[in-house]
């Protein structure tokens, strides 16, 4: 679930906490984490600014420190076809970096965001020197590959209503904030128009398939604010026949 951080914490202090806790970094020695902190730069991006362009080879590690990103591809008309959203405190170019290949997507900021850029040279050097960290990265990559296969299998098997439930549940995992009475708010603001574009459907089709969730008080959707009212019922929709 999404964790709230104090806005007054400096990016460097926040990064230090990420290095200590995040699975990509927490198997590195403390000495290595300190060296990474000594060789980092920070960038601030404003709303709807391009953070990373497709076909761009990046030689460093990019970490989302604060804010949210949307991932997709720019179409010929200049509009972004959104494929995913990225949660705070995430390395979002790890696969492309490790393979030394260009990214296959465009990454844009949603609102103001802060990015930490770690030295890729130091990361690789220390990764070769620390077997436990290397093993951790191998497990992460294997886990991500497995999840991609499982996600692809689900999406190609599930009907539209189930896929909508799947994505709502994904938003809960990434952005859910517990409110009163076991109600969760989704901290990422997303309109029904934006959501419909994720599935390549019209807003009218989305509204029709949202009715079971709205009528049964599983979710509430006020313009760009989503509330999960009944998590267990939402999870029931995920089950394939």
SULMO-V813096 format. One record per pair of residues at least 12 apart in sequence whose C-alpha atoms are under 6 Angstrom apart, sorted by the first residue. I is the first residue (numbers start at 1). J is the second residue. D is the distance in whole Angstrom. If there is no record, write none. Layout:
# SULMO-V813096
i,j,d
I,J,D
I,J,D
This chain:
# SULMO-V813096
i,j,d
1,173,5
1,174,5
1,175,6
1,176,5
2,174,6
2,175,5
2,176,5
27,133,5
28,133,5
40,117,6
40,118,5
41,116,6
41,117,5
42,115,6
42,116,5
43,114,6
43,115,5
44,113,6
44,114,5
45,112,6
45,113,5
46,112,5
47,109,6
47,110,5
47,111,4
47,112,5
48,108,6
48,109,5
48,110,6
49,108,5
49,109,5
50,108,5
51,107,5
51,108,5
52,106,6
52,107,5
53,106,5
54,103,5
54,104,5
54,105,4
54,106,5
55,102,5
55,103,5
55,104,6
56,102,5
56,103,6
57,101,6
57,102,4
59,120,6
60,118,6
60,119,5
60,120,4
61,117,6
61,118,5
61,120,6
62,91,6
62,116,6
62,117,5
63,90,5
63,91,4
63,115,6
63,116,5
64,88,6
64,89,5
64,90,5
64,115,5
65,89,5
65,114,5
65,115,5
66,88,6
66,113,5
66,114,5
67,113,5
68,86,6
68,87,6
68,110,5
69,85,6
69,86,5
69,108,6
69,109,5
69,110,5
70,84,6
70,85,4
70,107,6
70,108,5
71,83,6
71,84,5
71,85,6
71,106,6
71,107,5
72,105,5
72,106,5
73,105,5
73,106,5
82,198,6
83,198,6
161,209,6
162,237,6
162,238,6
166,238,6
175,187,5
183,228,6
183,229,5
184,227,6
184,228,5
185,227,4
186,226,5
189,224,5
189,225,6
190,224,5
191,223,6
191,224,4
218,230,5
